Amino acid sequence: MPLTYSTASPVYAGTEVPWWLPVLGLGIVTAGFAYVAGIAAGRLLGPRLSSFVGLFEVVAAIGFAWLLLGELPRPVQLVGGVLILAGVVAVQAGEKRSGAAPAREP
């Protein structure tokens, strides 16, 4: 697949915009916002749970490939997905049993 680029002004809904505007928008939304949201989610969930929830990305990718592209997962992939989900549930159950969260210093 050939890769080409251009600095020509794109047209969106009949409006011509400078080439750098979509690039800036993509950079802010796909990189900046996602990065900040990931940090905030990690702080809210805690380090242990957020590391296991991060593994859910693999399960979601397999699910979307199955639904959108028709790529049926192999049995070993399904077993791996079930194990990841079981790990997330086990970690969440362990955090609930451990009691209240430790007090934060001011």
N, C-alpha and C positions, 0 to 999 in steps of 0.2 A: 504494500500500500504506500503510495508516494506521500510524502509529507511536504506541504507547501504552506507559506504564510504570506500575508500581505498587510500593509499599513493603510489600505484603502478604508474609507469610512463606511461602516456597515449601516444598513437601513433596517430599523425596527418599526413595524406598524406605520410605514410611510415616513418616518422621521429619521433623518441622517444624523448620526452621532460620531464624535471623534473615535478613532480606533482604540485609544487608550481607555476610554470609559468602560467598555465591557471587560477589558482586562483588569482594571481596577476593581470593578464590581465583583468579578469572579475571585479575585485575590482576597477581598475583604470577606465575602460570604463563605467561600469554600475553605479558606485557610484561617483567617482571623477569627471569625465567629465560631467555627468548629473547634478551634484550639481552645478558646476561652470557655466554651460550653463544656468541653471535656475536662478542663481543670476544675470548673465549678462542680461538675457531677462527681468527680473524684473526691473532692472535699466533702460533699454531702453524703456520699456512700461510705466513705472510709477506705483505707488502703486495702484491706483484705477483700471486701466485697467488690470494690471497683476493679481489682485485678481479675476476679472471676467473671464479672460482667463484661469486661473487655474481651474475654474469650468468646463471648456470644456473637461477636462480629463474624466469626467463622461460620457459626450455625446460620446466621442471617444470610450470609453470602451463598451458602449451599441452598437455602430455601428460595432465594430470589433466582438463582440459576435454574432451579427446578421449575419454578412458576413462569419466569419470563423467557427462558431460553430452551426449556424442555430437556435440560440435562438432568437425567435421573441419577440421584446419588447412589453410590455402591453401598452394599451392606456395611462394610467397614466404616464408611463415612457416617452412616446413620447411627451406628454404635458409638462413634466418637461424639456426635452431636448429643446423643442421649447422656453420655457420661459428663459432658460439659454442663448440660442443664442440671443434672443431678448434683454436680459440684456446686453450682450457684445456689441451689436450694439448700444443700447441706451447710454452706457457709452462712447463708441468711439465717437458718435455724440456729446455728451455733452462736451468732451474734445476739439473737433474741434471748437465748438462755444465759448469756454471760451477764445479764443485768443491765443496769443503767450505764450510760456513757460516762467516762471519767470527766471530772470537772475541768473546765478550761481556765487557764490563768488569764487574768485581765490584761 
